Amino acid sequence: MPTVSDVIAALDALWPPELAESWDAVGLVCGDPSAEVSRVLFAVDPVQEVADEALRLGADLLVTHHPLYLRGTTTVAPVGRAGFKGQVVHDLIRGGVALLVAHTNADRADPGVSDALAAAVDLRVTGPLVPDPADPAGRRGLGRLCEPLAPLTLAQFAARAAHGLPATAAGLRVAGDPDAPVRTVAVCGGSGDSLFDQVRAAGADVFLTADLRHHPASEAREAGALALVDAAHWATEWPWCEQAAGQLDEISDRHGWALRTHVSRAVTDPWTLHAPSTTPTGSGAGSPAASASSSAPPSASSSPSSSSGAPR
């Protein structure tokens, strides 16, 4: 039976902490490094729902992509504005569950978060979008450049992304000509609108990411023919949980560890409802960009179940 420190050492080899951004907070948040581990739960967010799931499951280690405490704190008391975070810490410690965070180090790793995103939407990775200069193999870095496995239009690619990613209330937002051919796709799990310069320089036809803001998206569209597919932040990072669990399974088999891995299916995207615009065109509140009967693909919440095992 491995210990928490044994598992962390194995995971640190997959996602070296030194790859993390300087502002990030990765590594062990709470837990006894000498405690034995028999079950590991992977999730995107260290929220109360996920902590409760880890406790019900009898997990000894919870691995999340997002940090619990990204900025400095002086207390983990379960009271006050950040008391919900303290409650997670208290519940995990009381239940004997360690918490490990792999954030931007998992983004930059090979394979990393964007590799899992590319696989979920049936893309072949050709290399990193922003290569890590410290990697002589040229495989690590932020985002990925990809190619579709078969010729696609933008509408077809968006429908495939909606089918392959886990469903969320907002589904996908798409900008561009639905009939435009898709030859090269840039992907970035999580917030990606700081990478528009690199996406344009790479000559991508489409950029699949999350959290696109109005001005960067508008400027990217006005600057050229780049199409955009904007998914929920949580949905673009959830495929990494399955990838990471599979990686730990391989390590466990290699070492002969009696270890079981699990992936949380809890949808922790904060948005819970999508209300389509209904204002008629020209009635004074601005015309809708697309109607429900347009050729745009359906949102993820209305797509058929995926064979990827994503939560629905």
C-alpha positions as CSV (number, residue, x, y, z in Angstrom):
1,M,0.0,0.0,0.0
2,P,1.6,3.3,-1.0
3,T,1.7,6.4,1.2
4,V,0.5,9.9,0.4
5,S,4.2,10.9,-0.2
6,D,4.7,7.9,-2.5
7,V,1.7,8.9,-4.7
8,I,2.7,12.5,-4.7
9,A,6.2,11.6,-5.8
10,A,4.7,9.6,-8.7
11,L,2.4,12.4,-9.7
12,D,5.1,15.1,-9.4
13,A,7.0,13.1,-12.0
14,L,4.0,13.4,-14.3
15,W,3.4,17.1,-13.5
16,P,6.6,18.6,-12.1
17,P,5.8,21.4,-9.7
18,E,8.5,23.5,-11.2
19,L,6.4,23.8,-14.3
20,A,3.8,25.8,-12.4
21,E,3.5,29.5,-12.9
22,S,5.1,31.7,-10.2
23,W,1.7,32.9,-9.0
24,D,0.2,29.4,-8.7
25,A,-0.4,27.3,-5.6
26,V,0.3,23.6,-6.3
27,G,1.2,20.6,-4.2
28,L,-0.1,19.2,-1.0
29,V,-2.7,21.4,0.7
30,C,-3.5,19.1,3.7
31,G,-3.0,15.5,4.8
32,D,-0.4,13.3,6.4
33,P,2.4,12.4,4.0
34,S,2.9,9.1,5.8
35,A,-0.7,8.0,5.7
36,E,-1.5,5.0,3.5
37,V,-3.5,5.4,0.3
38,S,-5.9,2.9,-1.2
39,R,-8.4,5.2,-3.1
40,V,-7.7,8.4,-5.0
41,L,-10.4,10.7,-6.4
42,F,-9.7,13.1,-9.2
43,A,-11.8,16.3,-9.7
44,V,-11.5,19.8,-11.2
45,D,-12.7,21.8,-8.2
46,P,-12.0,21.4,-4.5
47,V,-15.5,22.5,-3.5
48,Q,-17.7,21.1,-0.7
49,E,-19.6,18.8,-3.1
50,V,-16.4,17.1,-4.2
51,A,-15.0,16.9,-0.6
52,D,-18.3,15.2,0.5
53,E,-17.9,12.8,-2.4
54,A,-14.4,11.9,-1.4
55,L,-15.6,11.2,2.2
56,R,-18.5,9.0,1.0
57,L,-16.1,7.1,-1.3
58,G,-13.6,6.5,1.4
59,A,-10.8,8.2,-0.5
60,D,-7.5,8.7,1.2
61,L,-6.4,11.3,-1.4
62,L,-8.2,13.9,-3.4
63,V,-6.4,15.3,-6.4
64,T,-7.9,18.5,-8.0
65,H,-6.8,20.7,-10.8
66,H,-7.9,24.0,-9.3
67,P,-6.2,25.2,-6.1
68,L,-8.3,25.6,-2.9
69,Y,-6.2,28.6,-1.7
70,L,-4.7,30.4,-4.7
71,R,-3.8,33.5,-2.8
72,G,-2.3,33.7,0.7
73,T,-4.5,33.2,3.7
74,T,-4.0,33.6,7.4
75,T,-6.8,31.3,8.5
76,V,-8.5,28.1,7.6
77,A,-11.4,28.7,10.1
78,P,-14.7,27.6,8.7
79,V,-16.3,31.0,9.2
80,G,-16.3,34.3,7.4
81,R,-16.2,35.1,3.7
82,A,-13.8,32.3,2.9
83,G,-15.3,30.0,5.5
84,F,-16.4,27.5,2.9
85,K,-12.8,26.8,2.1
86,G,-11.9,26.3,5.7
87,Q,-14.8,23.9,6.0
88,V,-13.4,21.8,3.2
89,V,-10.0,21.7,5.0
90,H,-11.6,20.7,8.3
91,D,-13.8,18.0,6.7
92,L,-11.0,16.5,4.7
93,I,-8.6,16.4,7.7
94,R,-11.3,15.0,9.9
95,G,-12.0,12.3,7.3
96,G,-8.4,11.4,6.7
97,V,-8.4,12.7,3.1
98,A,-5.3,14.4,1.8
99,L,-5.7,17.1,-0.9
100,L,-3.2,17.6,-3.7
101,V,-3.4,20.3,-6.4
102,A,-1.9,20.0,-9.9
103,H,-2.8,23.2,-11.7
104,T,-0.6,25.1,-14.2
105,N,2.1,22.3,-13.8
106,A,-0.6,19.9,-15.3
107,D,-1.4,22.5,-18.0
108,R,2.2,22.6,-19.2
109,A,3.0,18.8,-18.8
110,D,3.3,16.2,-21.5
111,P,0.6,15.0,-21.7
112,G,-1.3,17.8,-20.0
113,V,-4.7,19.3,-19.7
114,S,-4.9,20.4,-23.3
115,D,-3.9,17.0,-24.6
116,A,-6.9,15.5,-22.7
117,L,-9.2,18.3,-24.2
118,A,-8.0,17.5,-27.7
119,A,-8.6,13.8,-27.3
120,A,-12.1,14.5,-26.0
121,V,-13.1,16.3,-29.2
122,D,-11.3,13.9,-31.6
123,L,-8.3,16.0,-32.5
124,R,-4.7,14.8,-33.2
125,V,-2.1,16.9,-31.3
126,T,0.8,18.1,-33.5
127,G,2.6,20.1,-30.8
128,P,2.3,22.8,-28.1
129,L,0.7,26.1,-28.8
130,V,3.3,27.9,-26.6
131,P,6.3,25.6,-26.4
132,D,8.3,25.3,-23.1
133,P,11.8,26.5,-24.0
134,A,13.2,24.3,-21.3
135,D,11.9,21.1,-23.0
136,P,14.4,19.9,-25.6
137,A,11.7,17.5,-27.0
138,G,9.4,20.4,-27.8
139,R,6.3,18.6,-26.4
140,R,5.6,20.6,-23.2
141,G,4.0,24.0,-23.0
142,L,0.6,25.8,-22.9
143,G,-2.2,24.8,-25.2
144,R,-1.9,22.5,-28.1
145,L,-2.0,22.7,-31.9
146,C,-4.2,20.0,-33.4
147,E,-5.7,18.6,-36.6
148,P,-9.1,17.0,-37.1
149,L,-9.0,13.3,-37.9
150,A,-11.2,14.0,-41.0
151,P,-12.2,17.1,-42.9
152,L,-14.7,19.2,-41.0
153,T,-16.6,22.5,-41.2
154,L,-16.8,24.8,-38.2
155,A,-20.4,23.7,-37.6
156,Q,-19.4,20.1,-37.6
157,F,-16.4,20.7,-35.3
158,A,-18.6,22.6,-32.9
159,A,-21.1,19.8,-32.8
160,R,-18.4,17.3,-32.2
161,A,-17.0,19.4,-29.3
162,A,-20.5,19.7,-27.8
163,H,-20.8,15.9,-28.0
164,G,-17.3,15.1,-26.6
165,L,-17.3,17.6,-23.7
166,P,-19.4,17.1,-20.5
167,A,-22.6,19.0,-20.6
168,T,-23.0,22.3,-18.9
169,A,-25.9,24.8,-18.6
170,A,-24.4,27.3,-21.1
171,G,-23.2,24.7,-23.7
172,L,-20.9,26.2,-26.3
173,R,-20.7,29.6,-27.9
174,V,-19.4,29.7,-31.5
175,A,-18.1,32.6,-33.6
176,G,-17.4,32.2,-37.3
177,D,-18.8,31.0,-40.6
178,P,-20.5,27.6,-40.0
179,D,-19.4,26.4,-43.4
180,A,-15.7,27.4,-43.1
181,P,-13.3,24.4,-43.3
182,V,-11.4,23.4,-40.2
183,R,-7.8,22.3,-40.9
184,T,-5.9,23.4,-37.8
185,V,-7.3,23.8,-34.3
186,A,-5.7,25.5,-31.3
187,V,-7.0,24.3,-27.9
188,C,-6.4,25.5,-24.4
189,G,-8.1,24.0,-21.4
190,G,-9.4,26.7,-19.1
191,S,-9.1,30.5,-19.8
192,G,-7.3,31.0,-23.1
193,D,-7.9,34.6,-24.3
194,S,-4.4,35.6,-23.3
195,L,-3.1,33.4,-26.1
196,F,-4.7,35.0,-29.1
197,D,-1.4,36.3,-30.4
198,Q,0.1,32.8,-30.4
199,V,-3.1,31.3,-31.9
200,R,-2.9,33.8,-34.8
201,A,0.8,33.3,-35.3
202,A,0.2,29.5,-35.5
203,G,-2.3,30.0,-38.4
204,A,-5.1,28.1,-36.6
205,D,-8.5,28.1,-38.2
206,V,-10.4,27.6,-34.9
207,F,-9.5,28.3,-31.2
208,L,-11.3,26.1,-28.7
209,T,-11.0,27.3,-25.1
210,A,-13.1,28.9,-22.3
211,D,-13.9,32.2,-20.6
212,L,-13.6,34.3,-23.7
213,R,-14.3,38.0,-22.9
214,H,-16.1,40.3,-25.3
215,H,-13.2,42.6,-26.3
216,P,-10.5,40.0,-26.9
217,A,-12.9,37.8,-28.8
218,S,-14.2,40.8,-30.9
219,E,-10.7,41.9,-31.7
220,A,-9.7,38.4,-32.7
221,R,-12.6,38.1,-35.0
222,E,-12.1,41.5,-36.6
223,A,-8.3,40.8,-37.1
224,G,-8.9,37.9,-39.4
225,A,-10.9,34.7,-40.1
226,L,-10.1,33.0,-36.8
227,A,-13.2,31.1,-35.6
228,L,-13.9,30.7,-31.9
229,V,-15.5,27.9,-29.8
230,D,-16.0,29.0,-26.2
231,A,-16.9,26.2,-23.8
232,A,-17.4,26.2,-20.0
233,H,-14.1,26.4,-18.1
234,W,-14.9,23.3,-16.0
235,A,-15.9,21.3,-19.1
236,T,-12.6,22.0,-20.9
237,E,-10.6,20.7,-17.9
238,W,-12.7,17.8,-16.8
239,P,-11.2,15.4,-19.4
240,W,-7.9,15.8,-17.7
241,C,-9.3,14.0,-14.6
242,E,-9.8,10.8,-16.7
243,Q,-6.4,11.1,-18.3
244,A,-4.8,11.6,-14.9
245,A,-6.6,8.7,-13.3
246,G,-5.4,6.5,-16.2
247,Q,-1.8,7.7,-15.7
248,L,-2.0,6.8,-12.0
249,D,-3.5,3.4,-12.8
250,E,-0.5,2.6,-15.0
251,I,1.9,3.7,-12.2
252,S,0.0,1.6,-9.6
253,D,0.2,-1.5,-11.9
254,R,3.9,-1.0,-12.4
255,H,4.6,-0.7,-8.7
256,G,2.1,-3.4,-7.7
257,W,0.2,-0.9,-5.5
258,A,-3.2,-1.9,-4.2
259,L,-4.7,1.4,-5.4
260,R,-8.1,2.3,-6.9
261,T,-8.7,5.5,-8.8
262,H,-12.0,7.3,-9.3
263,V,-13.1,10.3,-11.3
264,S,-15.7,12.7,-9.9
265,R,-18.8,13.1,-12.2
266,A,-20.0,16.1,-10.1
267,V,-20.7,19.0,-12.4
268,T,-19.0,21.9,-10.5
269,D,-19.4,24.5,-13.2
270,P,-20.9,27.4,-11.4
271,W,-23.5,28.2,-14.0
272,T,-26.8,26.3,-13.5
273,L,-29.3,27.7,-16.1
274,H,-29.2,28.9,-19.7
275,A,-32.0,31.3,-20.7
276,P,-31.9,31.9,-24.5
277,S,-32.4,35.5,-25.8
278,T,-36.0,36.1,-26.9
279,T,-35.9,39.8,-27.9
280,P,-37.2,40.2,-31.5
281,T,-34.8,41.7,-34.0
282,G,-34.9,45.4,-34.2
283,S,-37.0,45.9,-31.1
284,G,-34.6,48.2,-29.5
285,A,-32.5,45.9,-27.3
286,G,-30.2,44.7,-30.0
287,S,-30.6,41.8,-32.4
288,P,-29.7,38.2,-31.3
289,A,-26.6,36.8,-33.0
290,A,-28.3,33.6,-33.9
291,S,-31.7,32.1,-33.4
292,A,-32.5,28.6,-32.1
293,S,-33.3,27.5,-35.7
294,S,-30.0,28.7,-37.1
295,S,-27.3,26.3,-38.5
296,A,-25.3,26.6,-35.3
297,P,-24.7,23.3,-33.5
298,P,-26.6,22.3,-30.5
299,S,-25.3,23.0,-27.0
300,A,-23.6,20.3,-25.0
301,S,-26.6,20.1,-22.8
302,S,-28.8,19.0,-25.7
303,S,-26.3,16.7,-27.4
304,P,-26.5,12.9,-27.2
305,S,-24.5,11.0,-24.6
306,S,-20.8,10.8,-25.3
307,S,-18.9,7.5,-25.4
308,S,-16.1,9.3,-23.6
309,G,-17.7,8.7,-20.2
310,A,-18.1,12.4,-19.5
311,P,-20.7,13.3,-17.0
312,R,-24.1,14.2,-18.5
